[in-house]
Amino acid sequence: MYGYYLTIVLAPLAAAIVAGLFGKQIGRAGAHTVTILGVGISTVLSFFVLYQMVWGGAESENISVYTWAVTDGLRMEVGFLVDRLTALMMAVVTFVSLMVHVYTIGYMHEDPGYQRFFSYISLFTFSMLMLVMSNNFLQLFFGWEAVGLVSYLLIGFWFKRETAIFANLKAFLVNRVGDFGFILGIAGIVMFTNSLDYVEVFGQAESIAAQDINVIGGMPWNAMTVICILLFIGAMGKSAQAPLHVWLPDSMEGPTPISALIHAATMVTAGIFMVARMSPLFELSTTALAVVIVIGAITAFFMGLLGIVQNDIKRVVAYSTLSQLGYMTVALGASAYGAAIFHLMTHAFFKALLFLAAGSVIIAMHHEQDIRKMGGLRKYMPWTYVTALVGSLALIGFPGTSGFFSKDYIIEAVHASHWAETDPLVYWIAYLSVLLGVFVTALYSFRMFFLVFHGEERMDAETKSHLHETPWVVRGPLVLLAIPSAIIGWLTVEPVLFGGFFGDAIVVNEATDPLLRLGADWHGQVAMLMHALKTPVLYLALSGLAVAWYLYLIRPDIPETIKTKLSGLYNVLDRKYYFDDLWIKGFGGGGRRIGDFLWKKGDELIIDGVLVNGTANSVGRIAGLVRQIQTGYLYTYAFAMIIGLTTLLGWLIWLR
């Protein structure tokens, strides 16, 4: 299998190099052909690896590919750890990336940076594969930073737009905050284990948990707690958890295909995957898990609320991503790592579908993105309409769809988690957030769906005259993503959650494993559908859908009335809880003000004014005084010599 692994990783890299360096020579057709071929090879081989892992009896493999350096016993290597967790991530990443590559042919066909874009997205796929296949923290960090770098390039792809440049700089800087915590966490691991290898580190996890570290003098902290919280800070940046979430909505300034790739299967899922991979460490720190579940709960509910007031079609889906990442994070904090990865998988399909459907609408609307200027598109774009409906139903967890199985089991896992007994406050924060988030998700999802596809046609006459369904190169990926969005949950819920699918890849304490408790009551998919009728989750989702239908189709005047009467609340949501002000005006502006103060008072006043110019001015004043002595008259110099000689003789006589 060694050759397969290398091919899976290197095929997208080789394609990216060819399209990037030889784009002019091979042309547009050559660029998309070579990159689709490269990612297609990776996709086929990834599914083959997954098949071998699940049905072919293949064992997990830990392979060292290349040793870069060895210093004081610390090995720095490139290597692959391929188990069922890795195989699942490889299949999801490559399949979604392949759909995005094909879709890009239609979406970017008139863009002058066509070859460059294909090179970037292929490089993005390589970076994510290096991350998920790594067997050590050094390679993990390489993949971590590589997806960050390529996302910077892609968010700012249209570099002539000031908003795009601002957005990619914002993403870059916010992720540096998270990455600072991440690299400190890795440093802590090296300090206690002198190893970067996953297997060696996990083998010493108990030893780390038994030690303390002084973060602040005289206040010892458990070493494992500090390391896990630092690693999770990295995940907060990559997976956009509050308060490090502010970069993700602005990433919509990039072309729609990259929005789908970043938000569905690559960059934002890296943090979720990393915490699941680090389950042997996180399971040894209750404090770290409490931080994880509370941050996830806050993100799941409060970021969902922001989706209700968004009018940009892509930003609505972006805030949906933030909320769903919060659900995954809550599952991690509840020790339901399998449920988090299961939702990551299903979410990758229906969220990529929703972004690409939004892109299809944008193409038809001549790049208009304001949902208030749409309406009635159902009859013009039937394929986009049906696939967007499938994605929206999966997102709200409609019974039978993939999102129903994955999201419901996150809520059930929180309900069955140990937090109810060990820390009721944490439990209620998490449970109420994910429960109420169901209503919010349905409300903003179908607000967008109804405003775009139903109701009166609000576009201008020129746009309306050119409305038509997008070509098959755009529709095809929508259909191929809609199929797993509808059925993948039904087919995989039992083996992934209750069949020991992940094996040793995920380590959970049996005493606190909520999926173990839920598995005892598992009686099949039909029984789960019946059970849904007895829980509030289904009724909250249907209530959100009904409210959206009434407010935006039956009584569209009511939302404006609510906005006027609750203007204070609306302004808070419209200003995104003032987080942008905090980061941009507070930290960014505060940093500039401190810099201005140091420049004016330190540089100009002290360094230039006192030390540099002050010294020069002193020399000038002294020179001015000395210059008065230089009269040019002989008797002046003779008189000075006599006075000097007399003074010297007087001093010598006095010394005797």
JOSUL-V252597 format. One record per residue. N is the residue number from 1. SS is DSSP state (A for helix, B for strand, O for the rest). OMEGA is omega in whole degrees, 0 to 359 (* if undefined). BURIAL is + if it has 9 or more other ideal C-beta (glycine too) atoms within 8 Angstrom, else -. Layout:
n	ss	omega	burial
N	SS	OMEGA	BURIAL
N	SS	OMEGA	BURIAL
//
This chain:
n	ss	omega	burial
1	O	183	+
2	A	180	-
3	A	177	-
4	A	183	+
5	A	179	+
6	A	180	+
7	A	180	+
8	A	182	+
9	A	191	+
10	A	181	+
11	A	177	+
12	A	179	+
13	A	179	+
14	A	179	+
15	A	179	+
16	A	180	+
17	A	181	+
18	A	181	+
19	A	183	+
20	A	185	+
21	A	185	-
22	O	183	-
23	A	181	+
24	A	182	-
25	A	184	-
26	A	178	+
27	A	183	+
28	A	181	-
29	A	179	-
30	A	182	+
31	A	181	+
32	A	178	+
33	A	184	-
34	A	181	+
35	A	177	+
36	A	176	+
37	A	180	+
38	A	180	+
39	A	177	+
40	A	176	+
41	A	179	+
42	A	181	+
43	A	181	+
44	A	181	-
45	A	178	+
46	A	177	+
47	A	175	+
48	A	177	+
49	A	178	+
50	A	178	+
51	A	181	+
52	A	181	+
53	A	187	+
54	A	186	+
55	O	185	-
56	O	178	-
57	O	180	-
58	O	179	-
59	O	175	-
60	O	181	+
61	B	176	+
62	B	191	+
63	B	172	+
64	B	183	+
65	B	185	-
66	B	176	-
67	B	184	-
68	B	181	-
69	B	173	-
70	B	180	-
71	B	182	-
72	O	178	-
73	O	180	-
74	B	183	+
75	B	176	+
76	B	191	+
77	B	163	+
78	B	182	-
79	B	182	+
80	B	168	+
81	B	184	+
82	B	174	+
83	O	184	+
84	A	176	+
85	A	179	+
86	A	183	+
87	A	178	+
88	A	179	+
89	A	179	+
90	A	181	+
91	A	181	+
92	A	183	+
93	A	185	+
94	A	181	+
95	A	179	+
96	A	179	+
97	A	178	+
98	A	178	+
99	A	180	+
100	A	179	+
101	A	181	+
102	A	180	+
103	A	184	+
104	A	179	+
105	A	180	+
106	A	186	+
107	A	187	+
108	O	190	+
109	O	180	-
110	O	185	-
111	O	180	-
112	O	179	-
113	O	187	-
114	A	183	+
115	A	180	+
116	A	181	+
117	A	179	+
118	A	177	+
119	A	181	+
120	A	185	+
121	A	175	+
122	A	177	+
123	A	177	+
124	A	179	+
125	A	176	+
126	A	183	+
127	A	181	+
128	A	178	+
129	A	176	+
130	A	180	+
131	A	186	+
132	A	181	+
133	A	185	+
134	B	175	+
135	O	181	+
136	B	185	+
137	A	179	+
138	A	179	+
139	A	175	+
140	A	181	+
141	A	176	+
142	A	179	+
143	A	179	+
144	A	181	+
145	A	180	+
146	A	178	+
147	A	176	+
148	A	180	+
149	A	183	+
150	A	176	+
151	A	176	+
152	A	180	+
153	A	184	+
154	A	177	+
155	A	178	+
156	O	183	+
157	O	176	+
158	O	192	+
159	O	176	-
160	O	176	-
161	O	179	-
162	A	180	-
163	A	179	-
164	A	179	+
165	A	177	+
166	A	182	+
167	A	182	+
168	A	175	+
169	A	179	+
170	A	178	+
171	A	182	+
172	A	184	+
173	A	180	-
174	A	178	+
175	A	175	+
176	A	177	+
177	A	179	+
178	A	183	+
179	A	176	+
180	A	176	+
181	A	182	+
182	A	182	+
183	A	174	+
184	A	176	+
185	A	177	+
186	A	178	+
187	A	177	-
188	A	178	+
189	A	179	+
190	A	181	+
191	A	184	-
192	A	185	+
193	A	186	+
194	O	180	-
195	O	174	+
196	O	183	+
197	B	181	+
198	A	187	+
199	A	180	+
200	A	181	+
201	A	180	+
202	A	178	+
203	A	180	-
204	O	185	+
205	A	180	+
206	A	179	-
207	A	178	+
208	A	183	+
209	A	181	+
210	O	184	-
211	O	178	+
212	B	176	-
213	B	180	+
214	B	176	+
215	B	174	-
216	B	184	-
217	O	177	-
218	O	179	-
219	B	181	-
220	B	175	-
221	B	174	+
222	B	186	+
223	A	181	+
224	A	178	+
225	A	180	+
226	A	182	+
227	A	183	+
228	A	178	+
229	A	178	+
230	A	177	+
231	A	181	+
232	A	175	+
233	A	174	+
234	A	178	+
235	A	178	+
236	A	178	+
237	A	183	+
238	A	183	+
239	O	168	+
240	O	175	+
241	O	181	+
242	O	5	+
243	O	180	-
244	O	184	+
245	O	196	+
246	A	183	+
247	A	192	+
248	A	178	+
249	A	180	+
250	A	179	+
251	A	176	+
252	A	178	+
253	A	175	+
254	O	177	+
255	O	184	+
256	A	179	+
257	A	181	+
258	A	173	+
259	A	179	+
260	A	183	+
261	A	180	+
262	A	189	+
263	A	187	+
264	A	193	+
265	O	186	+
266	O	196	+
267	A	188	+
268	A	177	+
269	A	183	+
270	A	180	+
271	A	178	+
272	A	178	+
273	A	183	+
274	A	181	+
275	A	177	+
276	A	178	+
277	A	181	+
278	O	181	+
279	A	177	+
280	A	178	+
281	A	184	+
282	A	180	+
283	O	180	+
284	O	179	+
285	O	178	+
286	A	180	-
287	A	180	+
288	A	178	+
289	A	177	+
290	A	177	+
291	A	181	+
292	A	186	+
293	A	180	+
294	A	178	+
295	A	179	+
296	A	181	+
297	A	178	+
298	A	180	+
299	A	184	+
300	A	185	+
301	A	189	+
302	A	176	+
303	A	175	+
304	A	179	+
305	A	181	+
306	A	178	+
307	A	183	+
308	O	185	+
309	O	180	-
310	O	179	+
311	O	174	-
312	B	186	+
313	A	180	+
314	A	180	+
315	A	175	+
316	A	180	+
317	A	179	+
318	A	178	+
319	A	172	+
320	A	177	+
321	A	178	+
322	A	181	+
323	A	182	+
324	A	173	+
325	A	175	+
326	A	176	+
327	A	179	+
328	A	181	+
329	A	176	+
330	A	179	+
331	A	177	+
332	A	181	+
333	A	177	+
334	O	183	+
335	O	176	+
336	O	185	+
337	A	179	+
338	A	178	+
339	A	178	+
340	A	180	+
341	A	177	+
342	A	178	+
343	A	175	+
344	A	182	+
345	A	182	+
346	A	180	+
347	A	180	+
348	A	182	+
349	A	186	+
350	A	177	+
351	A	173	+
352	A	178	+
353	A	182	+
354	A	178	+
355	A	181	+
356	A	174	+
357	A	176	+
358	A	177	+
359	A	177	+
360	A	177	+
361	A	181	+
362	A	177	+
363	A	182	+
364	A	182	+
365	O	180	+
366	O	174	-
367	O	168	-
368	O	184	+
369	O	181	+
370	B	184	+
371	A	177	+
372	A	180	-
373	A	179	+
374	O	180	+
375	O	175	+
376	O	183	+
377	A	183	+
378	A	185	+
379	A	179	-
380	O	187	+
381	O	185	+
382	A	180	-
383	A	178	+
384	A	180	+
385	A	183	+
386	A	181	+
387	A	177	+
388	A	177	+
389	A	177	+
390	A	179	+
391	A	180	+
392	A	178	+
393	A	177	+
394	A	181	+
395	A	182	+
396	A	179	+
397	O	179	+
398	O	186	+
399	O	178	-
400	O	179	-
401	O	182	+
402	A	181	+
403	A	178	+
404	A	183	+
405	A	185	+
406	A	182	+
407	A	181	+
408	A	181	+
409	A	170	+
410	A	179	+
411	A	178	+
412	A	180	+
413	A	177	+
414	A	180	+
415	A	182	-
416	A	186	-
417	O	181	+
418	O	183	+
419	A	179	+
420	A	179	-
421	A	187	-
422	A	181	-
423	O	183	-
424	A	180	-
425	A	177	-
426	A	180	+
427	A	184	+
428	A	175	-
429	A	183	+
430	A	186	+
431	A	180	+
432	A	180	-
433	A	182	+
434	A	179	+
435	A	179	+
436	A	178	+
437	A	178	+
438	A	178	+
439	A	182	+
440	A	180	+
441	A	180	+
442	A	182	+
443	A	183	+
444	A	181	+
445	A	183	+
446	A	167	+
447	A	179	+
448	A	183	+
449	A	181	+
450	A	181	+
451	A	182	+
452	A	191	+
453	A	183	+
454	O	176	+
455	O	182	+
456	O	179	-
457	O	186	-
458	O	180	-
459	O	179	+
460	O	186	-
461	A	181	-
462	A	179	-
463	A	182	+
464	A	183	+
465	A	182	-
466	O	182	-
467	O	175	+
468	O	179	-
469	O	180	+
470	O	183	+
471	O	185	-
472	A	178	-
473	A	174	+
474	A	182	+
475	A	183	+
476	A	177	+
477	A	178	+
478	A	180	+
479	A	182	+
480	A	176	-
481	A	180	+
482	A	182	+
483	A	177	-
484	A	177	+
485	A	181	+
486	A	193	+
487	A	188	-
488	A	179	+
489	A	180	+
490	A	185	+
491	A	190	-
492	A	186	+
493	A	183	+
494	A	181	+
495	A	184	+
496	A	184	+
497	A	189	+
498	A	183	+
499	O	181	-
500	O	186	-
501	O	188	+
502	O	178	+
503	A	181	+
504	A	182	-
505	A	178	+
506	O	182	+
507	O	180	-
508	O	175	+
509	O	184	-
510	A	183	-
511	A	184	-
512	A	183	+
513	O	182	+
514	A	180	+
515	A	176	+
516	A	178	+
517	A	181	+
518	A	180	+
519	A	179	+
520	O	181	-
521	O	181	-
522	O	180	+
523	O	176	-
524	O	185	-
525	A	181	+
526	A	178	-
527	A	178	+
528	A	177	+
529	A	178	+
530	A	180	-
531	A	181	-
532	A	179	+
533	O	183	-
534	O	183	-
535	O	180	-
536	A	187	-
537	A	182	+
538	A	184	+
539	A	174	-
540	A	179	+
541	A	180	+
542	A	178	+
543	A	178	+
544	A	178	+
545	A	181	+
546	A	179	-
547	A	178	+
548	A	179	+
549	A	183	+
550	A	185	+
551	A	189	+
552	A	175	+
553	A	183	+
554	A	182	-
555	O	182	-
556	O	178	+
557	O	185	-
558	A	181	+
559	A	179	+
560	A	177	-
561	A	178	-
562	A	180	-
563	A	180	+
564	A	184	-
565	A	179	-
566	O	185	-
567	A	179	-
568	A	178	-
569	A	179	-
570	A	180	+
571	A	177	-
572	A	179	+
573	A	180	+
574	A	178	-
575	O	174	+
576	A	181	+
577	A	177	-
578	A	178	-
579	A	177	+
580	A	177	+
581	A	180	+
582	A	184	+
583	A	186	+
584	A	182	+
585	A	182	-
586	A	183	+
587	A	180	-
588	A	179	+
589	A	178	+
590	A	178	+
591	A	178	-
592	A	179	-
593	A	176	-
594	A	178	-
595	A	178	-
596	A	179	-
597	A	180	+
598	A	179	+
599	A	185	+
600	A	183	+
601	A	183	+
602	A	186	+
603	A	185	+
604	A	187	+
605	A	187	+
606	A	186	+
607	A	181	+
608	A	187	+
609	A	185	+
610	A	188	-
611	A	185	+
612	A	182	+
613	A	179	+
614	A	178	+
615	A	180	-
616	A	179	-
617	A	179	-
618	A	178	-
619	A	179	-
620	A	180	-
621	A	179	-
622	A	179	-
623	A	179	-
624	A	178	-
625	A	181	-
626	A	182	-
627	A	180	-
628	A	181	-
629	A	182	-
630	O	183	-
631	O	184	-
632	O	179	-
633	O	184	-
634	A	184	-
635	A	178	-
636	A	180	-
637	A	179	-
638	A	179	-
639	A	180	-
640	A	180	+
641	A	180	-
642	A	179	-
643	A	180	-
644	A	181	-
645	A	178	-
646	A	179	-
647	A	181	-
648	A	180	-
649	A	178	-
650	A	181	-
651	A	180	-
652	A	179	-
653	A	181	-
654	A	179	-
655	A	179	-
656	O	*	-
//
